[in-house]
Amino acid sequence: MATLTGANAVIFLGINVLYPNAVQLQGFAADDVTTTQPIPSAETLMGVDGIQSGGFVYVSVPWVIALQADSPSNAIFDTWWAAQQTNRDLYWAFGTVQITSLGTKFTLNRGALVEYVPMPDIKKLIQPRRYRINWNSILPTPSNTAPAN
């Protein structure tokens, strides 16, 4: 049985124009590498007569990544934020998340940086920085790395 450790996760992130060749992210936070939230797959509306209608809706996929305060990968997000501020433009991202223990690769498509933390919280230990990207889609596929038994 494969272990369910996040220690073997490998994340690559690219940003059109700035990092056209995806860069491997490093220095993940201790307890939170990435998080996602449930997303709606349909929208429904109940009529006054008790008959429900519904339909498909497109939604962004929110994704948060947490990096230790001393992670060299924070510079990627700093550069991304600064370029957007300077040029008053949006730079789209792409990437992959490989989770070896699950034998799954997730492809991250057309992401926008929607939350940026300009500096870490300073406590007894300097805290991780969290960034939120809204992806157009996150698609799972079997990876070429099979989980160990």
C-alpha positions in Angstrom: 0.0 0.0 0.0 1.3 3.4 -0.9 1.8 5.9 1.8 -0.3 9.1 1.6 2.5 11.5 2.1 2.6 15.0 0.6 6.4 14.8 0.8 6.6 13.3 -2.7 4.4 15.9 -4.4 6.1 17.7 -7.3 4.6 21.0 -8.5 5.6 22.8 -11.6 4.3 26.3 -12.4 4.7 28.4 -15.5 3.5 31.9 -16.2 3.2 33.0 -19.8 5.8 35.7 -20.7 7.5 35.5 -17.3 8.2 31.8 -16.9 7.3 30.2 -20.3 9.1 27.0 -19.2 7.4 25.8 -16.0 9.6 26.0 -12.8 9.5 23.4 -10.1 8.2 24.9 -6.8 10.1 24.2 -3.6 9.9 25.0 0.1 6.3 24.0 0.8 4.7 24.9 4.1 4.8 22.1 6.8 1.1 21.3 7.1 -0.5 22.9 4.0 1.0 22.4 0.6 -2.1 23.1 -1.5 -5.8 23.3 -0.8 -8.8 23.4 -3.0 -12.5 24.0 -2.3 -15.6 22.2 -3.4 -16.9 23.7 -6.6 -20.5 23.7 -8.0 -21.1 21.4 -10.9 -24.6 22.7 -11.6 -27.0 25.4 -10.6 -30.6 24.7 -9.6 -33.7 26.7 -9.1 -36.8 25.5 -7.3 -40.1 26.7 -8.8 -43.0 27.8 -6.6 -44.8 24.7 -7.8 -42.0 22.4 -6.4 -40.5 21.5 -9.7 -36.7 22.0 -9.8 -34.9 23.2 -12.9 -31.1 23.2 -13.3 -28.3 23.5 -15.6 -24.5 23.2 -16.1 -22.4 26.2 -15.1 -18.8 27.1 -15.7 -16.8 27.9 -12.5 -13.3 28.8 -11.6 -11.4 26.3 -9.5 -9.8 28.1 -6.5 -6.4 26.7 -5.4 -4.2 27.9 -2.6 -0.5 27.0 -2.3 1.5 27.6 0.8 5.2 28.2 0.8 7.5 28.5 3.8 8.7 32.1 4.3 12.2 31.2 3.2 11.1 29.3 0.1 13.0 30.4 -3.0 9.7 29.9 -4.9 8.2 33.0 -3.2 10.3 35.0 -5.7 8.2 33.6 -8.6 5.0 35.0 -7.0 6.7 38.3 -6.2 7.8 38.6 -9.8 4.3 37.7 -11.1 2.6 40.2 -8.8 5.1 43.0 -9.6 4.8 42.4 -13.4 1.1 42.6 -13.3 1.1 45.8 -11.2 3.8 47.4 -13.4 2.1 46.5 -16.7 -1.5 46.6 -15.5 -2.1 43.3 -17.2 -3.0 39.8 -16.3 -0.4 37.0 -16.8 -1.9 33.6 -17.1 -0.3 30.6 -15.5 -0.2 26.8 -16.2 1.2 23.9 -14.3 1.1 20.4 -13.0 0.9 18.6 -9.7 2.4 15.1 -9.5 1.3 13.1 -6.5 3.5 10.0 -6.7 1.8 8.1 -3.9 -1.5 8.3 -5.7 -0.2 7.7 -9.2 -2.0 10.8 -10.3 -1.0 13.9 -12.2 -3.2 17.0 -12.1 -2.9 19.5 -15.0 -3.6 23.1 -14.1 -5.0 25.2 -16.9 -5.2 29.0 -17.4 -4.7 30.3 -13.9 -5.0 33.9 -12.6 -3.2 35.1 -9.4 -6.2 36.4 -7.4 -4.7 36.6 -3.9 -1.1 37.6 -3.1 0.6 38.0 0.3 3.2 40.7 0.0 5.1 39.6 3.1 4.9 36.7 5.7 3.3 37.1 9.1 6.0 37.5 11.7 5.5 35.5 14.8 7.8 33.3 17.0 8.6 31.6 13.7 8.0 33.5 10.4 4.9 32.1 8.9 4.3 30.6 5.4 3.0 32.8 2.6 -0.2 31.6 0.8 -1.2 32.5 -2.7 -4.6 31.8 -4.4 -4.8 31.0 -8.1 -8.2 30.6 -9.8 -7.8 27.9 -12.5 -10.0 27.5 -15.5 -9.7 23.7 -14.8 -7.7 21.2 -12.8 -7.8 17.8 -14.6 -6.6 14.6 -13.1 -4.9 11.9 -15.2 -3.1 8.7 -14.3 0.6 9.4 -14.1 3.5 7.4 -15.4 4.6 6.8 -11.8 2.6 4.0 -10.3 1.9 4.0 -6.6 4.0 1.6 -4.6 2.2 -1.4 -2.9 
